[in-house]
Amino acid sequence: MEYKILLVEDDLGISQAIKTCIKAWGMDAYSVTDFQQVMREFSNYQPHLVLMDISLPFMNGHYWCQQIRQVSTVPIIFISSTSDNMNIIMAINMGADDFIAKPFDQNVLIAKIQAMLRRSYGMQEKQPILEYAGAILDTSNNSLIYNQEQIELSKNEYRILYILMKEAGSVVSREKLMEALWQTDCFVDENTLSVNVNRLRKKLEKRGLSNFISTKHGIGYVLEKK
C-alpha cells in the first residue's frame, strides 16, 4: 500500500521539495493547485495525511482544517513559519494532530509523517520487506540483513538500496537516485553519488555481497534479476 500525502502549501519551491522527499521515501504526494477548492482536491485525492500551511491565499489553514474535520479524521500536520504559541494552540484546537515550524529539516518532517501514519494506520503492517539475492531490506527499521547478520546503513545508503531493490531488474538513473538523496538533480556533483555507491558496495562486499550493484555506464545502476 502506498500512502498518499496531500500538501496544502502555496510556496511552489517548498511544496516541490517536500513532494520529492516524500516520494523518495516510498510515499505518494499531491499539491493543491486551487486554493479556493481545497476540499474538492482533498475529496478527489483521498489522502492518508495532510500537510497544511497556515498562511494561504483566500482562506487560511485553520479554516481548511476545520472544513476537513467536518468530514474526516485524517491526520493533519501544520507546517508554518508562524510558530508562536498562539498559532500552535489554535491549530491544535482546530483539529490538527501535530505542528512543525519552518524552516525544518526534511528528515524531521519525514519522521513526523511516518510516526503519524504508524499511529493512525498501523504502518508497520503495511511497510514492505524487500528481498534480493538473499539480502533483506527491512523498511520498518532501515536495516539490511544477510546471512542472519544485520548490516548498518547510513541514511543515503538505505535510500540507494531501497530504490534499487524496489526496482530490481530495472535500471535506475543517476538523476533519480540524486533526487532521492538530495531532493535535486541540478546542484549536486555527480561524483558525490559515485562516492556513496562505491562506499556502499565496499560495505556489502565485506559481508559477502559481491557484485550486488551493477553499473550501466552513462545511465545508472541496477540490481540484475537473479
N, C-alpha and C positions, 0 to 999 in steps of 0.2 A: 504494500500500500504506500502510495506517495502522498505525503502530507502537503496541503495547499495553504499558502500564506498570502493573505491579502494585505497590500501596502496602501495606506491612505496617507500619502506624503506628496506634497506639491513641488518639492525641490527635486528636479529630474536627476541631478547628479547623485544626490543621496539615495534616491529611490533605485537608480540603476545599480549603484554599488551594493546596496543591500540585497537586491534581487540576485546579482551574480554570486554573492557569498552564500545565500540560501540554497541556490541551485547546486553550488559546489558541494554542499553537504547532503545532497540527495533528496531535497525537497523541491516543490514547485512554488513559484511566486508570481503574483499578478499585481500590477499597479493600477489603481483607479485613475481614469483619464478624464472623467466628467465629474467635477466636484459639486455639481448640483444634483447628481443622480447616484450618490454613493450607495444608497440602499438597493437600487436596481442592479448595480455592478456586484454588490455583496450577494444578492439573491442569485444572480446568474453564475457566479463563480463558486458559491457554496464552500467557503474556506474552512479550514480546521482551526485557524488562528488569525487574528487581525493585529497588524502593527499600525497604530494610529498617531498621527501628529496632532498637536493642539491647534496651532495656527494654520488655518486652511482658507482658501477662497470661499466666499459666500457664508457658509456656516462652519463653526469651529469643531474640533474633535470631540469636545464634551457633548455637543448636540448629537453628533452621529453615533457616539457611544450609547446615548440614551435611546436613539432610534433602534439600534441593533439589539439592545437589551429588551426591547418590547417584543421581539420575535425570536431571539436566540440566546443561548447561554455560551456561545463560542468564546474561547479565551481572547481577551483584548489586552495588548501591551501598549502603553503610551510611549512614544519616542518624541522628546521635545527639548528644545533649548530653554524653554520656560520651566525651570526646575525648582522654583521656590516652593516652600511647604504648602502654601495655599493651593497652588495648581495641582500638586500631587494629591492632596486631600480631596480636592474637587473631582479629580479623575477617578479616584477610588470610589468616591460616593456616587459617581455617575455609572459605576458598574465595571470599571477597569480592574484587571487582575494583577497588573504589575506596571512599573514605570521605569524608564531608563533615560537618563539625561544626555543630550548631545553636548559636545562630541563624545562618542563612545567607541570602545574597542569592539570591532566586529565579532571577535571571539566571545566576548562577554554577551553580546546580543544573541549569538547562536546558542550559547549555554542557557540563557534565559528561555529562548524559544523551545529548546529540547526539554528542559525541565518542565515547562508548562504543558507541552504535548504529552510528556510522560505521565504527569499527574492527571491530565484530562482524558487521555485515551488509552493509557496503558501502553506507552510507546515501546517498552521493552518487548512486547509481544509481536510488534509489527516490524521491528528493525531486522533486516536480513543478515544472515551469516553467509558471507561469500567464501567459496572454496575454489582453489585452483592448484592442481598438481600436488595435492595432499596438504597444502597450506590453507589455513582457515583464518579469515579476517572477521573478527567479531566486532560488529559495529556498535554494540552496546557499551564496549569499554575501549574501543580503538586499539585492539591488540591483535597481533598475528601469532598464530600457534602452528608449530611444525614439529613433528616427531615428539609430541607431548611437551614441548618447551615453548614458553612464551617469549616472543621477541619484542623488545621495547621499540616503539616507533616514535619519531618526532611528529609534530603536527603536520609538517609538509610531507614526510614520508608516508604517513597514514593517508593523506589526501591523494597522493600519487597512486598508491596501491588500491585505494577504494575505487577510483575511476577506472584504472586498468583492469581490475578484477571484475567490476561491474560490466565492462565491455570486452571481456576476454574473447579473443578471436578477431576483434576489430582493431584497426589502427587508430590510436588516439593522437590527434595532432598536438604539436608542441604548444600551439596557441591555446587550445582547450585546457591543457594542463596549467599553463601560466595563468589563465583566467581563474582557475580553481585555487591556485596557490596565492595569487596576489591581487585578484579581482581586476586585473587589467592585462592586456597583451601589448600595450603601447610603450610603457615606460620601464620595462624590466629587461635587463641584459639577458639574452638567451643563454649565455654561459652559466648564469645562476641556476637555471633549470637543469642544465647538464651536470653541474656540481651536485645538486640534490639527488638526481637519478643515480649518478655514479656512487655516491655515498651509500645510497640505499642498496645498490647492487652488492657492494662490498660487505655490507652488514648481512645480507641474505646468503652470500657465498660462504661466509664464516659459519653459518648454521646449516650448510649442506644444500642450499637452494641455488645451484649454479645455473646460468643461462635462463634465469627466471623471466627477465625482461629483455625483449628483443628490440633492437633499434631499426627503424626504417629510415634510412638516411634521407634527409631533406623533407621528411614528412612528420614522423613522430615515433611513438613507442607502441608495442603490442605484446600481449601475452598470447602466444600461439596456442591454439586448441590442441590438447594432447589426445 
